[in-house]
Amino acid sequence: MDRNSTINVLSPISRRDFLTLSSAATITLGFGGLLQKAHAASPHVLPPLPYAENALEPFISAKTLGVHYGKHHKGYVDNLNKLIENSEFAHLALEKIIVGTAEKADKAAIFNNAAQSWNHAFYWQCLKPNGGGEPSAAFQQRLEASFGSMADFRKELTASAVTLFGSGWAWLVLDGEKLKILKTSNAATPLEKGMKPLLVIDVWEHAYYLDYQNRRAEYVSAVLDKIINWRFAEKNLV
């Protein structure tokens, strides 16, 4: 039996979705087990923050983190559980729900809450106290190979985050063998596009408005300079 036949026997999903979910599974393992409960079958649970609510100050305040995590992220998880109760998605992991509902108008509410639950769980891992600085030499070489230089990488990621109209996310992703910058609006993720997320900056207003008001560029610079978690991105690349 060839590889394609094996995929068809194992699952009714498409080859593209199979590859997407394989990448998602790798990312889940890269979270170091912290998100296992968040990615388990329903009912989904709010994963614990990997640091105290005040640990990212002064760059992100405890007030912002409390509202962002305790209100917004929790709300997505709670809403998702209500929406999928007694449905065909009730016992699926977040990644499978995201891929299974993407671009389906009648499943938009489920997709939005599942994707936002996943996006936020991923985002918290992208930040850390006393972060920032430079990535490892090996990771920096990968970035330079894809973007030309670290300065060019930072410029492109910053531009994507700052210029994204409305709410959304600015991602560093692995697309095949190449690192790319991807910006997604609202709840969209790289998963349904078959890309592997490595790092993300949340540019929904609730991520920064209490601390920076309309100064999104200042928030993005603070994240990249002071609290970005390069080690998490590097683990996701493996």
HUHU-V638350 format. One record per residue. N is the residue number from 1. RES is the residue in one letter. OMEGA is omega in radians with two decimals (none if undefined). NEAR is the number of other ideal C-beta (glycine too) atoms within 10 Angstrom. Layout:
BEGIN
n=N res=RES omega=OMEGA near=NEAR
n=N res=RES omega=OMEGA near=NEAR
END
This chain:
BEGIN
n=1 res=M omega=-3.11 near=7
n=2 res=D omega=-3.03 near=7
n=3 res=R omega=-3.14 near=8
n=4 res=N omega=3.11 near=10
n=5 res=S omega=3.12 near=9
n=6 res=T omega=3.12 near=11
n=7 res=I omega=-3.12 near=16
n=8 res=N omega=3.13 near=15
n=9 res=V omega=-3.06 near=9
n=10 res=L omega=-2.99 near=9
n=11 res=S omega=3.09 near=13
n=12 res=P omega=-3.13 near=7
n=13 res=I omega=-3.11 near=16
n=14 res=S omega=3.09 near=12
n=15 res=R omega=3.13 near=13
n=16 res=R omega=3.13 near=12
n=17 res=D omega=3.11 near=20
n=18 res=F omega=3.14 near=18
n=19 res=L omega=3.10 near=14
n=20 res=T omega=-3.12 near=25
n=21 res=L omega=3.07 near=20
n=22 res=S omega=3.09 near=13
n=23 res=S omega=-3.14 near=20
n=24 res=A omega=3.12 near=24
n=25 res=A omega=3.10 near=14
n=26 res=T omega=3.11 near=12
n=27 res=I omega=-3.14 near=21
n=28 res=T omega=3.11 near=21
n=29 res=L omega=3.14 near=14
n=30 res=G omega=3.13 near=21
n=31 res=F omega=3.11 near=20
n=32 res=G omega=3.08 near=12
n=33 res=G omega=-3.07 near=9
n=34 res=L omega=-3.06 near=15
n=35 res=L omega=-3.09 near=22
n=36 res=Q omega=3.14 near=13
n=37 res=K omega=-3.12 near=13
n=38 res=A omega=-3.08 near=22
n=39 res=H omega=-3.13 near=21
n=40 res=A omega=3.12 near=13
n=41 res=A omega=-3.10 near=12
n=42 res=S omega=-0.01 near=18
n=43 res=P omega=3.10 near=13
n=44 res=H omega=-3.11 near=25
n=45 res=V omega=3.08 near=14
n=46 res=L omega=-3.14 near=18
n=47 res=P omega=3.12 near=21
n=48 res=P omega=3.01 near=12
n=49 res=L omega=3.12 near=19
n=50 res=P omega=-3.14 near=17
n=51 res=Y omega=3.11 near=14
n=52 res=A omega=-3.10 near=11
n=53 res=E omega=3.14 near=18
n=54 res=N omega=-3.00 near=14
n=55 res=A omega=-3.10 near=16
n=56 res=L omega=3.11 near=24
n=57 res=E omega=0.07 near=16
n=58 res=P omega=-3.01 near=9
n=59 res=F omega=2.93 near=21
n=60 res=I omega=-3.02 near=24
n=61 res=S omega=3.07 near=17
n=62 res=A omega=3.12 near=13
n=63 res=K omega=3.11 near=13
n=64 res=T omega=-3.10 near=21
n=65 res=L omega=3.12 near=23
n=66 res=G omega=3.13 near=14
n=67 res=V omega=-3.08 near=17
n=68 res=H omega=-3.11 near=22
n=69 res=Y omega=-3.00 near=18
n=70 res=G omega=3.13 near=13
n=71 res=K omega=-3.04 near=11
n=72 res=H omega=-3.11 near=15
n=73 res=H omega=3.12 near=23
n=74 res=K omega=3.14 near=15
n=75 res=G omega=3.11 near=14
n=76 res=Y omega=-3.13 near=23
n=77 res=V omega=-3.14 near=21
n=78 res=D omega=3.14 near=15
n=79 res=N omega=3.14 near=17
n=80 res=L omega=-3.13 near=26
n=81 res=N omega=3.11 near=16
n=82 res=K omega=-3.06 near=10
n=83 res=L omega=-3.05 near=19
n=84 res=I omega=-3.13 near=23
n=85 res=E omega=3.12 near=11
n=86 res=N omega=3.10 near=7
n=87 res=S omega=3.11 near=13
n=88 res=E omega=-3.14 near=9
n=89 res=F omega=-2.98 near=22
n=90 res=A omega=-3.06 near=14
n=91 res=H omega=-3.14 near=11
n=92 res=L omega=3.04 near=19
n=93 res=A omega=-3.10 near=21
n=94 res=L omega=-3.09 near=28
n=95 res=E omega=3.14 near=24
n=96 res=K omega=3.08 near=22
n=97 res=I omega=-3.13 near=27
n=98 res=I omega=-3.12 near=27
n=99 res=V omega=-3.09 near=23
n=100 res=G omega=-3.10 near=19
n=101 res=T omega=-3.09 near=23
n=102 res=A omega=3.06 near=20
n=103 res=E omega=3.05 near=9
n=104 res=K omega=-3.01 near=10
n=105 res=A omega=-3.10 near=6
n=106 res=D omega=3.12 near=7
n=107 res=K omega=-3.02 near=18
n=108 res=A omega=-3.11 near=13
n=109 res=A omega=3.11 near=14
n=110 res=I omega=3.13 near=20
n=111 res=F omega=-3.07 near=26
n=112 res=N omega=-3.11 near=19
n=113 res=N omega=3.07 near=25
n=114 res=A omega=-3.11 near=32
n=115 res=A omega=3.13 near=26
n=116 res=Q omega=3.04 near=24
n=117 res=S omega=3.14 near=29
n=118 res=W omega=-3.11 near=28
n=119 res=N omega=-3.10 near=27
n=120 res=H omega=3.10 near=23
n=121 res=A omega=3.10 near=24
n=122 res=F omega=-3.10 near=27
n=123 res=Y omega=-3.13 near=19
n=124 res=W omega=-3.13 near=24
n=125 res=Q omega=-3.14 near=24
n=126 res=C omega=-3.13 near=23
n=127 res=L omega=3.04 near=24
n=128 res=K omega=3.05 near=19
n=129 res=P omega=-3.14 near=15
n=130 res=N omega=3.11 near=9
n=131 res=G omega=-3.12 near=19
n=132 res=G omega=-3.12 near=15
n=133 res=G omega=-3.09 near=9
n=134 res=E omega=3.03 near=9
n=135 res=P omega=3.09 near=19
n=136 res=S omega=-3.12 near=12
n=137 res=A omega=-3.12 near=7
n=138 res=A omega=-3.14 near=9
n=139 res=F omega=3.11 near=17
n=140 res=Q omega=3.10 near=16
n=141 res=Q omega=3.10 near=11
n=142 res=R omega=3.13 near=19
n=143 res=L omega=-3.13 near=19
n=144 res=E omega=3.12 near=15
n=145 res=A omega=-3.11 near=11
n=146 res=S omega=-3.01 near=18
n=147 res=F omega=3.13 near=19
n=148 res=G omega=3.12 near=12
n=149 res=S omega=3.07 near=11
n=150 res=M omega=3.12 near=13
n=151 res=A omega=3.13 near=10
n=152 res=D omega=3.07 near=13
n=153 res=F omega=-3.13 near=20
n=154 res=R omega=3.14 near=16
n=155 res=K omega=-3.11 near=14
n=156 res=E omega=3.12 near=17
n=157 res=L omega=3.13 near=25
n=158 res=T omega=-3.14 near=18
n=159 res=A omega=3.13 near=15
n=160 res=S omega=-3.12 near=21
n=161 res=A omega=-3.05 near=25
n=162 res=V omega=-3.03 near=16
n=163 res=T omega=3.11 near=12
n=164 res=L omega=-3.08 near=18
n=165 res=F omega=3.14 near=7
n=166 res=G omega=-3.05 near=9
n=167 res=S omega=3.09 near=14
n=168 res=G omega=-2.96 near=20
n=169 res=W omega=3.04 near=28
n=170 res=A omega=-2.98 near=24
n=171 res=W omega=2.79 near=27
n=172 res=L omega=-3.06 near=25
n=173 res=V omega=2.97 near=23
n=174 res=L omega=3.13 near=18
n=175 res=D omega=-2.99 near=14
n=176 res=G omega=3.10 near=9
n=177 res=E omega=-3.03 near=8
n=178 res=K omega=3.02 near=10
n=179 res=L omega=-3.12 near=22
n=180 res=K omega=2.98 near=16
n=181 res=I omega=3.13 near=19
n=182 res=L omega=3.00 near=19
n=183 res=K omega=-3.13 near=18
n=184 res=T omega=-3.14 near=21
n=185 res=S omega=3.06 near=11
n=186 res=N omega=-3.05 near=14
n=187 res=A omega=-3.01 near=22
n=188 res=A omega=-3.10 near=22
n=189 res=T omega=3.01 near=28
n=190 res=P omega=-3.03 near=26
n=191 res=L omega=-3.10 near=26
n=192 res=E omega=3.08 near=21
n=193 res=K omega=3.14 near=16
n=194 res=G omega=3.13 near=19
n=195 res=M omega=-3.12 near=18
n=196 res=K omega=-3.14 near=22
n=197 res=P omega=3.11 near=26
n=198 res=L omega=-3.03 near=24
n=199 res=L omega=3.11 near=25
n=200 res=V omega=2.97 near=25
n=201 res=I omega=3.12 near=27
n=202 res=D omega=3.11 near=24
n=203 res=V omega=2.86 near=22
n=204 res=W omega=-3.08 near=20
n=205 res=E omega=-3.12 near=14
n=206 res=H omega=3.12 near=14
n=207 res=A omega=-3.01 near=24
n=208 res=Y omega=-2.89 near=25
n=209 res=Y omega=3.13 near=15
n=210 res=L omega=-3.10 near=16
n=211 res=D omega=-2.99 near=18
n=212 res=Y omega=-3.04 near=19
n=213 res=Q omega=-3.08 near=11
n=214 res=N omega=-3.07 near=9
n=215 res=R omega=-3.09 near=13
n=216 res=R omega=-3.12 near=19
n=217 res=A omega=3.12 near=14
n=218 res=E omega=3.08 near=15
n=219 res=Y omega=-3.12 near=23
n=220 res=V omega=3.11 near=22
n=221 res=S omega=3.12 near=16
n=222 res=A omega=3.11 near=20
n=223 res=V omega=-3.07 near=27
n=224 res=L omega=-3.08 near=17
n=225 res=D omega=-2.89 near=13
n=226 res=K omega=-2.99 near=18
n=227 res=I omega=3.11 near=20
n=228 res=I omega=-3.08 near=21
n=229 res=N omega=-3.11 near=19
n=230 res=W omega=-3.09 near=18
n=231 res=R omega=3.10 near=14
n=232 res=F omega=3.11 near=21
n=233 res=A omega=-3.12 near=22
n=234 res=E omega=3.10 near=18
n=235 res=K omega=-3.13 near=16
n=236 res=N omega=-3.14 near=23
n=237 res=L omega=-3.09 near=16
n=238 res=V omega=none near=7
END
